[in-house]
């Protein structure tokens, strides 16, 4: 087993950025040929990876990965064998392709405990061990690695074709600090690990309730860019019914049917879907707080009105003031019992939380704030693992690591993602062209709020989400309290990263 300890971190050679375009889109470049030792049958219709394979001489890629089965996520990174599970087998075959083409070995070192990856990688780096070539660490604590100077700026690693569609483009854009030659990007996400898609938020809808009420085509609303908070509320309001119950207050044995249900993270998801960016860059390329403006105030008020409308919405857990009974998992019971038209939840809920759902459901992206909003946004939980490359990975090891990460991300997008779609859709009543197209849209519009990952707006995000989920429409005092705090948090991080 190789080890690669460098006592002195050398400066990276600035290599020419690989500009070979995705072969399926650039007709001037032929697809890469399989290696001579590869006996796999290649479908000529398949888009091929656009970088020629190279012999890495049995190079071992050591990857720190997420603990198996965490939060029912699809965490398999380097399975030992085929198991019959379609996703496991697709990941296994993906690795076999890359290992054969590049003459390498992919080794996964699982986190021994839930969400200790950041601590484990930090200790590895600070001790001088340098065991891991790359790692998946929790997005909520990646900032500690950044401020300690333990991670590579991924823009300085040309083997990573970060402009290609197998890397999440919105996440790249929003996780970037600075611009041009000063641009820095310390973490990324792709479908190399399916955990990011697992923790991406969407909207499920009960097809039977939808059809019984003869409601408008929801897929058409999405396609026509008319799937907005207002449209969702209007449709949800039409199905709310106490069905003989005295109130809409949730009771497990009650009969009330609700328009929408979720749990507390659903408010964060809806905010992000409405293009809330707590931190932005100004015209001078300086990071500033973006909460003290009319748009955010109006949006917070609009969402609070939605969440505060009895029957149209019910919270699957105890309310902030303690007046609503229940627990955080009640939204699952509500949707599984056919008592809500919509459920705001994560993509992985399809195969975990809703595995006992009796009937058909469809999948939609999170709604926009208004029709004029540019594009849909699909929030990835800030706890989702992010991909990083530690500073101890240098020289030829860095070149090989980055090239393999890029190739693996390509094959994940091409070969693993279709199997993931099939598992999410299969047997759950959503195996139709419309829902498959919605999953494509959700995948293409994944976002990860870097301001929360960096810790700048996390506290504000928690407080304001809880507030609007409780139906409180006035958030002016929160804005006044946290605006300056966010600015101070940004300065502290910037001073740490770019200190002289």
Beta strands, then each sheet from edge to edge (+ up, - down):
strand 1: 59-65
strand 2: 104-110
strand 3: 134-138
strand 4: 201-206
strand 5: 258-262
strand 6: 279-281
strand 7: 287-289
strand 8: 313-315
strand 9: 340-346
strand 10: 361-364
strand 11: 378-379
strand 12: 385-388
strand 13: 446-447
sheet 1: 2+ 1+ 3+ 12-
sheet 2: 8+ 5+ 9+ 4- 10+
sheet 3: 6+ 7-
sheet 4: 11+ 13+
end
